[in-house]
Amino acid sequence: MSVCPKEAMFTLEYDFPHSPAVVWDYITKPEYRAIMNVIGKSDGCISQGTTYQCAHGNNQYLNTMLDWSPTEQYTVQFSSMLPKVIWLWTIKLSPTGEGSRATMTFGRPNGPAIYLILDKLGWRLFRKRMARNSFLASFQRFEATLKQELGQSAPESRASVEIAPDQVRDAVAESLRG
């Protein structure tokens, strides 16, 4: 399950100078999600079905992980400020020639009609710009944290390792003897 870009309220893309696997490792750690989500906070492991709360001032919003495809994408259902109104958003990571691209896609709200009208009106008036700027700043802070943690600004270079079939066979045989 993911938010289809054609049906989205808005989409934001951000390029990182790191592979999707490295960005995924950081983006899914609770201490780094708090940085990326600006004001979100979660504890423990994140996976499909995980529920956590984001605190926005005095308000707390329930978030549920609906889709979990490690190193590729995840989709979250989150509650709106209006009762019984929910949104979906998807973050998808894809490789680029120099690292990876994070695409954050926000779906349209679902819920009672009157609340949807109010939510859409508020979205048109000010929240779309505010959300886009907020998440862009969040991605920038997240990238700065990655650079500081990893100590580099260019894509990581990992030498490929070749393992001969006889090494695998010997290791399996050894593990079965033990």
Phi, psi and omega in degrees: 000130176207165178278124178286125181305327181291337182255009186278152171290316173198160179230139178233132177244145179214132180263134177246146179275032181225156181295158176305323181297319180291314179299318179301314180305320182278320185293338183259000175277132183308318183293334179268330175301324179299323178291312184291322182275013179065292185237006179283154178215136176216155179233148177085184182285145178252133175199178180303134181092347179297138175241135177215167181248141170255134179255121178240093185066234178274354182264143176235138184236135180278133178235137179233130178282115183264325183229137183218102178238089187312137182068359181245300183196162168213155181233135182240139170259128180228154182274150179269173173292335179271142183297141175064019176251126180237157178230157170241145170219147182237137169248124179241134177252133178223145181289146172237175179297336185239015180155242179209160177244129173261125177246117179255119184242122181259124178281173177280153182290154175234141179156193180301142187306313183298320179291324179295320178298313179296318181295316180295321178298312178299321179298314181295320185290316185209337189286328181301310179295316180298315180296315181300312179296320181296313181288327175297313177298324179296314178298321179296317177295320179296317178297318178299321178295317178300315180299317180294314181294317185270346177066033180204158177240356178254162178303141180290144177249121179245124178289136177285147181244130177257133178242121181291145180305324180292331176294319178295313180302315180295320180294320178295314179300318179297318181292330180283334179286327191290000000 
